[in-house]
Amino acid sequence: MRAGRGLVADDDGHATVLGAFVIAALAGVLVMVIYVGGAVLARHRAQSAADLSALAAAIDHVAGEVDPCASARDLAGRQSSGAELVGCRIVGEDVVVTVRVPVELGSFGTNDATAQARAGPVG
C-alpha cells in the first residue's frame, strides 16, 4: 500500500519545511520594506534640507550678500539628518542647490539620497 501514497499524502516533515520557507520569505519581504522605508525617509529629509537651503541662499542673494551659498552650506550642515550641500549655483535671480543625505542600507552598504531645490524672488 505504501507504493500508492504520493508526496502529497506522505507527511514526513514536508509541511515543516514549507512553513520554514514561508517564514523566511516573509522575513525577507519585511527587511526589504524596512530598507525601502529608510531610503524614502532619507529622500524626504534631503528634499527638506534642499528647500530650506535654497530659501536661505535666495534671501542672501536678493539682499546682495557676496556668497549666498555660504548660508545654504551652513543651514544644510546644521540639519540633524547629516545633510551636506553638494552643489549651489546662481541662475539669474534664483539659487539652485543640491543636497545629499547618507542612508545606511545594512548589508547593501551606504548610499546617498539627493535632492535639488530652486528658490528666488517671485517675478
C-alpha positions as CSV (number, residue, x, y, z in Angstrom):
1,M,0.0,0.0,0.0
2,R,2.9,2.4,0.6
3,A,3.7,2.5,-3.1
4,G,0.3,4.1,-3.8
5,R,0.9,7.0,-1.5
6,G,2.5,10.0,-3.1
7,L,4.4,13.0,-1.9
8,V,1.2,14.8,-1.0
9,A,-0.2,12.0,1.1
10,D,3.1,11.5,2.9
11,D,3.5,14.0,5.8
12,D,7.1,13.3,6.9
13,G,8.0,16.9,7.7
14,H,7.2,18.5,4.3
15,A,4.8,21.0,5.9
16,T,7.5,22.0,8.3
17,V,10.0,22.7,5.5
18,L,7.3,24.6,3.6
19,G,6.4,26.6,6.7
20,A,10.1,27.5,7.2
21,F,10.4,28.7,3.6
22,V,7.2,30.8,4.0
23,I,8.5,32.4,7.3
24,A,11.9,33.1,5.6
25,A,10.2,34.7,2.6
26,L,8.0,36.9,4.9
27,A,11.1,38.0,6.9
28,G,12.9,38.8,3.6
29,V,10.0,41.0,2.5
30,L,9.8,42.7,5.8
31,V,13.5,43.5,5.7
32,M,13.2,45.0,2.2
33,V,10.2,47.1,3.3
34,I,12.3,48.5,6.1
35,Y,15.2,49.3,3.8
36,V,12.9,51.0,1.2
37,G,11.2,53.0,4.0
38,G,14.6,54.2,5.2
39,A,15.5,55.2,1.7
40,V,12.3,57.1,1.3
41,L,12.7,58.8,4.6
42,A,16.3,59.9,3.7
43,R,14.9,61.3,0.3
44,H,12.3,63.4,2.2
45,R,15.0,64.7,4.6
46,A,17.2,65.6,1.6
47,Q,14.4,67.4,-0.1
48,S,13.5,69.4,3.1
49,A,17.2,70.3,3.6
50,A,17.5,71.4,-0.1
51,D,14.3,73.5,0.2
52,L,15.5,75.3,3.3
53,S,19.0,75.8,2.0
54,A,17.7,77.2,-1.3
55,L,15.5,79.7,0.6
56,A,18.4,80.8,2.8
57,A,20.6,81.3,-0.1
58,A,17.9,83.2,-2.1
59,I,17.3,85.6,0.8
60,D,21.1,86.3,1.0
61,H,21.3,86.6,-2.8
62,V,18.5,89.1,-3.0
63,A,20.0,91.1,-0.1
64,G,23.2,91.4,-2.1
65,E,25.4,89.1,0.0
66,V,28.8,88.3,-1.6
67,D,28.5,84.5,-1.1
68,P,24.8,83.4,-0.7
69,C,25.9,79.7,-1.0
70,A,27.7,80.0,2.4
71,S,24.3,80.4,4.2
72,A,23.0,77.4,2.3
73,R,26.0,75.3,3.2
74,D,25.7,76.4,6.9
75,L,22.0,75.6,7.0
76,A,22.4,72.2,5.4
77,G,25.2,71.3,7.8
78,R,23.1,72.1,10.8
79,Q,20.4,69.6,9.8
80,S,20.2,66.6,12.1
81,S,19.9,64.3,9.1
82,G,23.5,64.7,8.2
83,A,22.7,66.7,5.1
84,E,25.6,68.0,3.0
85,L,25.4,70.7,0.3
86,V,27.0,69.3,-2.8
87,G,26.0,72.0,-5.3
88,C,25.0,75.6,-5.3
89,R,24.7,77.9,-8.3
90,I,23.2,81.2,-9.1
91,V,20.9,81.3,-12.1
92,G,19.8,84.9,-12.7
93,E,18.0,85.9,-9.6
94,D,17.4,82.3,-8.5
95,V,19.6,80.0,-6.5
96,V,19.7,76.3,-7.2
97,V,21.1,73.9,-4.5
98,T,21.7,70.2,-4.4
99,V,21.8,68.4,-1.1
100,R,22.9,64.9,-0.2
101,V,21.9,62.8,2.8
102,P,23.6,59.5,3.5
103,V,21.3,56.5,4.0
104,E,22.5,53.2,5.6
105,L,21.1,50.2,3.9
106,G,22.5,47.5,6.1
107,S,24.4,44.8,4.2
108,F,23.8,46.7,1.0
109,G,26.1,49.4,2.2
110,T,25.6,53.1,2.4
111,N,24.1,55.2,-0.4
112,D,23.1,58.8,-0.8
113,A,19.7,60.3,-1.2
114,T,20.0,63.6,-3.2
115,A,17.6,66.4,-3.8
116,Q,17.6,69.7,-5.7
117,A,15.7,72.9,-5.0
118,R,15.4,76.3,-6.6
119,A,14.4,79.5,-4.9
120,G,14.3,83.1,-5.8
121,P,12.0,86.2,-5.9
122,V,8.6,85.9,-7.5
123,G,8.7,87.9,-10.5
